[in-house]
């Protein structure tokens, strides 16, 4: 009985196999016995010479990469139970060599709240960095490393005031911790402002906008022109996901070149000021109530540059109301409508320079020359 069952199972299986072969097609049995040809490498086609723009881009990168550094930071934390303090990795960023003294430029937000920073050079050497100075309002920080030999060359300095929309730009940095990456693009806009995007929610002004891919880790790296000159510091991207979306922003080199020497010399940036007191909240409320344009001067500091120029602040009437004084509407012909824009316009000048301050006084426009003083 068992043998009969096995015999039937054999013939059923064989029949099923034949049906499958008929349905799918009988393979070429001869091919089973034909030996397969030996695998051989294909001949590489001649590539020819690189295009001229490729050559120039490669040359630019090779010259600049040694001046770009990789920055890692650590922060101190305290154990909740033991109260012991220890350091943990905090973040990474980019930077570049500024001069032969070993100063390194990066973004303030790269080293903000860090207890220590390590700078890695393109040749693999690493150095502990000392903090020299910062300007949070411009998102700029200066570090210093002691390179004893084979010092990397500083990045050649360029200009940003004469940039044109459409010209090529090159960004070098360490996105996502990947060493020394080059991305390219064009200047897509100029004089951009990012409200609340800076450290501590500050507004950063006069930014260069480009479509060169700038990703996390690129911050602090150089933005170069086609001549390999520094024209900006890559500082931010505009992307909800945090990855590059084709819109990147850089602090212009003219701002960097004005601020960095002060940071190296004194550790902080002293903003030029008029010697007045202003307040954005009060300014907005009075603008709505009394249709005041510009920035209302609340108070003129005694013995200040504004006092010497005859600027007038607001006064308090006998009934407790505010009697408006001068309202600043322009600096050197550039319009001013908020406290942030006023500070931004003044930041284009240096302490000791004279500027033309246009004010509305009793409904009439007047121009007053003021010699800028150090701010507090």
Secondary structure as UniProt FT lines:
FT   HELIX           2..24
FT   HELIX           29..32
FT   HELIX           52..64
FT   HELIX           65..67
FT   STRAND          68..78
FT   TURN            80..82
FT   STRAND          85..97
FT   TURN            100..101
FT   STRAND          103..106
FT   HELIX           108..111
FT   TURN            112..113
FT   STRAND          116..120
FT   TURN            122..123
FT   STRAND          126..135
FT   HELIX           136..138
FT   STRAND          140..144
FT   TURN            161..162
FT   TURN            165..166
FT   STRAND          168..173
FT   HELIX           175..177
FT   STRAND          181..194
FT   TURN            195..196
FT   HELIX           199..201
FT   STRAND          204..210
FT   TURN            216..217
FT   TURN            219..220
FT   STRAND          222..224
FT   TURN            226..227
FT   STRAND          230..237
FT   TURN            240..241
FT   STRAND          248..252
FT   HELIX           253..266
FT   STRAND          272..273
FT   STRAND          276..277
FT   HELIX           280..290
FT   STRAND          295..296
FT   STRAND          299..300
FT   TURN            302..303
FT   HELIX           305..309
FT   STRAND          315..316
FT   TURN            318..319
FT   STRAND          322..323
FT   STRAND          327..331
FT   TURN            332..333
FT   STRAND          334..335
FT   HELIX           339..346
FT   TURN            347..348
FT   TURN            351..352
FT   STRAND          354..361
FT   TURN            362..363
FT   STRAND          364..371
FT   STRAND          373..374
//
